[in-house]
Amino acid sequence: QVQFVESGGGSVRPGGSLRLSCVASGFSFMDNVMEWYRQAPGKGRELVADINQQSDDTYYIDSVKGRFTISRDNAKNTVYLQMNNLKPEDTALYYCSAPPFADWGPGTQVTVSS
């Protein structure tokens, strides 16, 4: 059974930082690209970042480039999202996933507000 469990969200002021974690299980983590998505209130889910199996290729949407960093620890089946210089428009429910699977975890809420 494929599972994703996200954590690390919270409420911060603009300019603050958070580090999200996602522990995956039920599949071969080291053999899969890992992704972070987010869904803001009233909007669709969007891909924020992804990382390949060897951690030598990453992708970011333009709005987070230079502020967010995705990383992974294959020994711990965990993918991370370091988020710096957070902005109010980063407020969303954040999820991790892997492309072959249609499963979603509960997500972790990030709220950026002054």
HUHUPE-V441435 format. One record per pair of residues at least 12 apart in sequence whose ideal C-beta (glycine too) atoms are under 10 Angstrom apart, sorted by the first residue. I is the first residue (numbers start at 1). J is the second residue. If there is no record, write none. Layout:
i=I j=J
i=I j=J
This chain:
i=1 j=25
i=1 j=26
i=1 j=27
i=1 j=103
i=2 j=24
i=2 j=25
i=2 j=26
i=2 j=27
i=2 j=97
i=2 j=98
i=2 j=100
i=2 j=101
i=2 j=102
i=2 j=103
i=2 j=104
i=2 j=105
i=3 j=23
i=3 j=24
i=3 j=25
i=3 j=26
i=3 j=27
i=3 j=101
i=3 j=103
i=3 j=104
i=3 j=105
i=4 j=22
i=4 j=23
i=4 j=24
i=4 j=25
i=4 j=26
i=4 j=34
i=4 j=79
i=4 j=95
i=4 j=96
i=4 j=97
i=4 j=98
i=4 j=101
i=4 j=103
i=4 j=104
i=4 j=105
i=4 j=106
i=4 j=107
i=5 j=21
i=5 j=22
i=5 j=23
i=5 j=24
i=5 j=25
i=5 j=78
i=5 j=96
i=5 j=105
i=5 j=106
i=5 j=107
i=5 j=108
i=6 j=20
i=6 j=21
i=6 j=22
i=6 j=23
i=6 j=24
i=6 j=36
i=6 j=79
i=6 j=81
i=6 j=93
i=6 j=94
i=6 j=95
i=6 j=96
i=6 j=104
i=6 j=105
i=6 j=106
i=6 j=107
i=6 j=108
i=6 j=109
i=7 j=19
i=7 j=20
i=7 j=21
i=7 j=22
i=7 j=23
i=7 j=105
i=7 j=106
i=7 j=107
i=7 j=108
i=8 j=20
i=8 j=21
i=8 j=22
i=8 j=80
i=8 j=81
i=8 j=82
i=8 j=83
i=8 j=94
i=8 j=108
i=8 j=110
i=9 j=21
i=9 j=83
i=9 j=92
i=9 j=93
i=9 j=94
i=9 j=107
i=9 j=108
i=9 j=109
i=9 j=110
i=9 j=111
i=10 j=108
i=10 j=109
i=10 j=110
i=10 j=111
i=10 j=112
i=11 j=91
i=11 j=109
i=11 j=110
i=11 j=111
i=11 j=112
i=11 j=113
i=12 j=83
i=12 j=86
i=12 j=90
i=12 j=91
i=12 j=110
i=12 j=111
i=12 j=112
i=12 j=113
i=12 j=114
i=13 j=86
i=13 j=88
i=13 j=112
i=13 j=113
i=13 j=114
i=14 j=85
i=14 j=86
i=14 j=87
i=14 j=88
i=14 j=89
i=14 j=90
i=14 j=112
i=14 j=113
i=14 j=114
i=15 j=84
i=15 j=85
i=15 j=86
i=15 j=87
i=15 j=112
i=15 j=114
i=16 j=83
i=16 j=84
i=16 j=85
i=16 j=86
i=16 j=87
i=16 j=112
i=17 j=67
i=17 j=82
i=17 j=83
i=17 j=84
i=17 j=85
i=17 j=86
i=18 j=81
i=18 j=82
i=18 j=83
i=18 j=84
i=18 j=86
i=18 j=90
i=18 j=94
i=18 j=108
i=18 j=110
i=18 j=111
i=18 j=112
i=19 j=69
i=19 j=71
i=19 j=80
i=19 j=81
i=19 j=82
i=19 j=83
i=19 j=84
i=20 j=36
i=20 j=38
i=20 j=48
i=20 j=68
i=20 j=70
i=20 j=79
i=20 j=80
i=20 j=81
i=20 j=82
i=20 j=83
i=20 j=94
i=20 j=95
i=20 j=96
i=20 j=107
i=20 j=108
i=20 j=110
i=21 j=73
i=21 j=76
i=21 j=78
i=21 j=79
i=21 j=80
i=21 j=81
i=21 j=96
i=21 j=108
i=22 j=34
i=22 j=35
i=22 j=36
i=22 j=72
i=22 j=77
i=22 j=78
i=22 j=79
i=22 j=80
i=22 j=81
i=22 j=94
i=22 j=95
i=22 j=96
i=22 j=97
i=22 j=105
i=22 j=107
i=22 j=108
i=23 j=73
i=23 j=76
i=23 j=77
i=23 j=78
i=23 j=79
i=23 j=96
i=23 j=105
i=24 j=72
i=24 j=76
i=24 j=77
i=24 j=78
i=24 j=79
i=24 j=96
i=24 j=97
i=24 j=98
i=24 j=101
i=24 j=103
i=24 j=105
i=25 j=77
i=26 j=77
i=26 j=101
i=26 j=103
i=27 j=77
i=27 j=98
i=27 j=100
i=27 j=101
i=27 j=103
i=28 j=53
i=28 j=74
i=28 j=77
i=28 j=98
i=29 j=53
i=29 j=72
i=29 j=73
i=29 j=74
i=29 j=75
i=29 j=76
i=29 j=77
i=29 j=78
i=29 j=79
i=29 j=98
i=30 j=53
i=30 j=54
i=30 j=72
i=30 j=74
i=30 j=75
i=30 j=77
i=31 j=53
i=31 j=74
i=31 j=98
i=31 j=100
i=32 j=52
i=32 j=53
i=32 j=74
i=32 j=79
i=32 j=97
i=32 j=98
i=32 j=99
i=32 j=100
i=32 j=101
i=33 j=50
i=33 j=51
i=33 j=52
i=33 j=53
i=33 j=57
i=33 j=59
i=33 j=72
i=33 j=79
i=33 j=97
i=33 j=98
i=33 j=99
i=33 j=100
i=34 j=49
i=34 j=50
i=34 j=51
i=34 j=52
i=34 j=53
i=34 j=55
i=34 j=70
i=34 j=71
i=34 j=72
i=34 j=74
i=34 j=77
i=34 j=78
i=34 j=79
i=34 j=80
i=34 j=96
i=34 j=97
i=34 j=98
i=34 j=99
i=35 j=47
i=35 j=48
i=35 j=49
i=35 j=50
i=35 j=51
i=35 j=59
i=35 j=70
i=35 j=79
i=35 j=95
i=35 j=96
i=35 j=97
i=35 j=98
i=35 j=99
i=36 j=48
i=36 j=49
i=36 j=50
i=36 j=51
i=36 j=60
i=36 j=64
i=36 j=68
i=36 j=70
i=36 j=79
i=36 j=80
i=36 j=81
i=36 j=83
i=36 j=94
i=36 j=95
i=36 j=96
i=36 j=97
i=37 j=49
i=37 j=50
i=37 j=92
i=37 j=93
i=37 j=94
i=37 j=95
i=37 j=96
i=37 j=97
i=37 j=104
i=37 j=107
i=38 j=61
i=38 j=64
i=38 j=81
i=38 j=90
i=38 j=91
i=38 j=92
i=38 j=93
i=38 j=94
i=38 j=95
i=38 j=107
i=38 j=108
i=38 j=110
i=39 j=92
i=39 j=93
i=39 j=94
i=39 j=95
i=39 j=107
i=40 j=89
i=40 j=90
i=40 j=91
i=40 j=92
i=40 j=93
i=40 j=110
i=41 j=91
i=41 j=92
i=41 j=93
i=43 j=92
i=45 j=92
i=45 j=93
i=45 j=95
i=45 j=97
i=45 j=104
i=45 j=107
i=46 j=61
i=46 j=63
i=46 j=92
i=47 j=59
i=47 j=60
i=47 j=61
i=47 j=97
i=48 j=60
i=48 j=61
i=48 j=63
i=48 j=64
i=48 j=68
i=48 j=70
i=48 j=81
i=48 j=83
i=48 j=90
i=48 j=92
i=48 j=94
i=48 j=95
i=48 j=96
i=49 j=61
i=49 j=64
i=49 j=65
i=49 j=68
i=49 j=69
i=49 j=70
i=49 j=71
i=49 j=79
i=49 j=81
i=49 j=83
i=49 j=96
i=50 j=70
i=50 j=79
i=50 j=96
i=50 j=97
i=50 j=98
i=50 j=99
i=51 j=69
i=51 j=70
i=51 j=71
i=51 j=72
i=51 j=79
i=51 j=80
i=51 j=81
i=52 j=72
i=53 j=72
i=53 j=74
i=54 j=72
i=54 j=74
i=55 j=70
i=55 j=71
i=55 j=72
i=55 j=73
i=55 j=74
i=55 j=79
i=58 j=70
i=58 j=71
i=58 j=72
i=63 j=87
i=63 j=89
i=63 j=90
i=64 j=81
i=64 j=83
i=64 j=84
i=64 j=85
i=64 j=86
i=64 j=87
i=64 j=89
i=64 j=90
i=66 j=84
i=66 j=85
i=67 j=82
i=67 j=83
i=67 j=84
i=67 j=85
i=67 j=86
i=67 j=87
i=67 j=90
i=68 j=81
i=68 j=82
i=68 j=83
i=68 j=84
i=68 j=85
i=68 j=86
i=68 j=90
i=69 j=81
i=69 j=82
i=69 j=83
i=69 j=84
i=70 j=82
i=70 j=96
i=72 j=96
i=78 j=96
i=79 j=96
i=79 j=97
i=79 j=98
i=80 j=96
i=81 j=94
i=81 j=96
i=81 j=108
i=81 j=110
i=83 j=110
i=83 j=112
i=86 j=110
i=86 j=111
i=86 j=112
i=86 j=113
i=87 j=112
i=88 j=111
i=88 j=112
i=88 j=113
i=88 j=114
i=89 j=112
i=90 j=110
i=90 j=111
i=90 j=112
i=91 j=109
i=91 j=110
i=91 j=111
i=91 j=112
i=91 j=113
i=92 j=107
i=92 j=108
i=92 j=109
i=92 j=110
i=92 j=111
i=92 j=112
i=93 j=106
i=93 j=107
i=93 j=108
i=93 j=109
i=93 j=110
i=93 j=111
i=94 j=107
i=94 j=108
i=94 j=109
i=94 j=110
i=95 j=107
i=95 j=108
i=96 j=108
